[in-house]
Amino acid sequence: AEGKSCWNVHGIEIGTQLHSLAVNSLHRGVENGWFQYSDNHTNNQNNNDQPSRIAFYNGNALLTDDPYFTTPSNTINDKGITTQDSIRSILSSTNLLFAYSTVWETNPTRPFDPELQAMILSPKWSGTLASLCPNGCVAITTDRALNPEDGWKLVDRMDVGNPSVWGSVGYISVLEK
């Protein structure tokens, strides 16, 4: 992605309050000319002549039902598109993914990786994102790193302020399939 001037950026939020904050930030970014609105149900192929696109999704980002989500994974929206198809479309075209993963489950067999010095996201998150995102996708997660066994390479980490949990660590990973 080096030298890339156009990005497909997608945020997936499972909570409605944080989703609303993200959407409001998007509106401010559009007003300032930093982004343009994107239809997140189509797989738009960017080229360097197009502006960067950003879109947000609110709901179950997994391809299966999960006890932590009230919405089933296979619901159909008013356009006749299933949740699963939306997620596949969003993630398959994502260059940069933000995941506020502070409360997401860790890997049950290896919750902490001593080499990375990080808690590792559960396979349902790390593996799902790896299987759906394109090679070279940059993912930023909070307080949990993506699993290198799924093809994610941790390239940087950054301590960031997060008053909700007394600080967080942002993990920056690149998918190398």
N, C-alpha and C positions, 0 to 999 in steps of 0.2 A: 504494500500500500504506500510505499515511500514515493513522494512526489505527487501523490494523488490530490487533486484539487476539488474533487467532487465526491461526496460521501452519502451513503444511505445509512442513516442513523435511526435506530429504533429503540425505544424504551418499553419494557414490559413491566407493568405494575400490578400486583395482585390486590393491593388495597386501594379503595376509592379515594381516600383523602390524599395520599401521595400522588395518585394519578391526576387528581385535580390540580395539585401544585405543579406537576410537570406540564400539564396542558396550559396553565396560566403562564408559565415560563416560556413555553413555545409561542404563545401569542405575543409576548413581549419581544421575542427574538424575530418573529415575522415583521412586527412593526418597525424594528430596527434594521431590517433587511438582511439579517444573518441567515435566515432559513426561508423556505417556501413550504406551503402546506403540501402534504403527500397523501394520496389515497393508499392507505396501508393494506388494502385487499388486492392490490395488483402487484405483479412482480416487474417493477420498472427497472430497466437496464440503464444505468447511468453512464454517461461519457463525460469527458472533461469539459465539454461545452455547456453542460447543464449545471445549474446551481445545486448545492447540497440539499438533500431532503431529510426531514426528520418527522417521525411519526411515533405515536404512543399507543399502546394496547393495554387495556385494563381487563384482567381476568386470568383464568387458568392458562398458563403457558406450557403446560405439559400435554402430551398427546394421549394421555390416559386420565381416567377419573382419579381423583386424589381426595382423601378425607379432609384435607385442609381447604378445599375449595367448595363453595356452595353451588357453583355453576358446573354442570357436567362438561366433559371435554368435547362432546360432539353436538353441541347446540347449533342451531341454524339461525343466522341473523335475518333482518328484514330484506336483505339482498339475495337470500338463498345460499349464502356461503357458510360452511360449517366452521366452527371454532378451530378445528384441526387444520383445515385448509388455510385459514387466516394465519395461524402460527407458522405453518410450513412456508407460506408465501413471504411472510415478514422475515423470518430467520434466514431463508435461503438467499435473500438479497441484502442482508445486513453486513455492512463494513465495520460498523462500530456499535457495540451493544453495551448499555449500562444496566446493571442489575443490582438493585439495593437488596443485597442478599443477607443482611445482618441476622435475620431470624430464620433463614432457610436451614433445613436439616443438614447435618454433616454426614460424611461417609460413615456408615455404621461399623465397617470393618477396620477403617483407618481414619478416625476423625481428625488426627493431627499428623502432619508430615514433618518430621524433624529436619529433613533436608531443605524444605521450603520455609520452615518455621512458620507454618500457617495451618489453620483448620481447613479441611478440604470439603467442598460441597458434595452432597450425596450423589450417587450415580444417576438418580432420576433427573437431577439438574445438570450436572456436568456432562453426562453422556448424551442427554437429549439435545443440549445446546451444540455439542460437538457433532452430532449426527445431522443436524439441520443447518447449521451455519456454514458458509463457504470457507474454504481454505484461505488463510490470511486474515480472517475476521479478528478484530481487536475487541476484547471483552474487558470491561472494568466491573469488578465485583467488590462488594464491601464485606469486610470481616471474615470472608471465606474465599479461598482460592479455588480455581477450577483444577480438576485433576489432570496431571500430566499424562496419566495412563490413557486418557481419552484424547490425547493429542494437543492439549493446551500447554503452551510454554509460557511460564511466568517470566516477564521481561522487566517488571518494575513493581515496586510497592511504595505507598506513600501514606504517611500518617495525616489524617484530615480531621478537622473539627466536626463533631457531631454531638450537639448537646443532648440529644435524646438518649444516647448511650455512653456519654462521657468520652467521646472520641472513637474514631474508626480507623481502619486500615483499608486503603483502596488498593486492590490487586489488579495489575494490568497484564493481561495474558493475550497471546496470539495463537490462533488455531493453526497447527501444522499437521495436516492430514497426509 
